[in-house]
């Protein structure tokens, strides 16, 4: 099969014939460019987002394409950027006129002028994203690759089309994108480009937190997130984005006693959890589960290095971190906080699995017990195979005991078997602190296994506890 035919194969979807027809009707030149071309050549599946660049008005072309499509889908126009978008089926298509750009030092938003296809390819972030396939009838399927992006695809290289210092200084988000592509595709950032990221790292401060977090999400959701976080740390970008992680890096030694490097341990945990879940927020919990260790690290001559209370401190740091990065301060943040706070609980009980400890674990974790166990199992990073096997066997015991206890005691989403109204009626009480004391005592008795999670046993316990508090049972009961 010839190269030309291979590239035409990329344009087999009927939408490209429609765009080609619209292009001819308007006497324009049009090309599909960027990620669609890259992913086709990498055989990464069919992209649902298509970028069309035309030498002329992208808005005009979008409207013409819409008229040729069944039901004439609505065209969204963004006049400020000279772009337009429409959706047909499950495909989103963005149209833009070919342009050239110039930047100011304090913004990644360029001054835009009309330009040629070459101008448009020059402004692209990487050679692998600058390849274009012709859609006009006269060059349908023809590859235009002025920077040998196809060679970089084969060599698995991320490289900028022009001077990387200019590319990254103009739009510093491209530094994050370079690392994200290297992570997602398993590519290497070309040496000069890598060094340019290090030289321009401080420029990341002009990028909005939302755009940075969007790239962090994509890195975290990759198959091996550690690749990206190592690159972020090596280039110095991580210091400006997640200094809490940078603070975990390094090994201290006093009197011959050392602790593990908690930064690289964290990345192992994130890679481990990535094998078992696509839950973005659980991956965030893995990334942040040890951030409390830097501020709580102390050396004790008798026991060596300690990190007492790091889970509690870390859970408090999660809120500040989310707020600083303008991430959601809702249930997603609370979930990450909870996972960080409880991240050591299953580990603490794994070697001595008692019913009471498991009841408390299930009660405190609630609906998120499975996520917590997944996190804790990912936290096993020892290279000692005997220890590795023993730890995993211990967690199997915890899971087995969880099933057993849950079936018997129904602790998950626990509801007190005796209500506050019953307590008030039994002892003729108005709302008071005694009611809270009795309810807490019942809960503790159930969790400790002193009484079963049943109404009759809890009611009898309530009567005795009330008497201990000097309360009198209503004689009419």
ABEGO torsion letter per residue (X at the ends): XBAAAAAAAAAABAAAAAAAAAAAAAGBBBBBBEAAAAAAAAGAEBBABBBBBBBEBAAAAAAAAAAABBGGBBBBBBAAAGBBBBBBEABBBBBBBBBBBBBBAABABBBBBBBBAAAAAAABABAAAABBBBABAAABGBBBBAAGAAAAAAAGBBBBABBAAAAAAABAAAAAAAAAAAAAAGBBBBAAAAAAAAAAAAAAAABBAAAAAAAAAAAAABABAAAAAAAAAAAGAAAAABAAAAAABEBBBBGGBBBBBAAAAAAAAAAAAAAABABAAAAAAAAAAAAAAAAABBBBAAAEBBABGAAAAAAAAAAAAAAAAGBBABAAAAAAAAAAAAAAAAAAAAABBBAAAAAAAAAAAEAAAAAAAAAAAAABABABAAAAAAAAAAAAAAAAAAAAAAAAAGABGBBBABBAAAAAAAAGBBBBAAAAAAAAAAAAAAAAGABBBBAAAAAAAAAAAAAAAGBBBBAAX
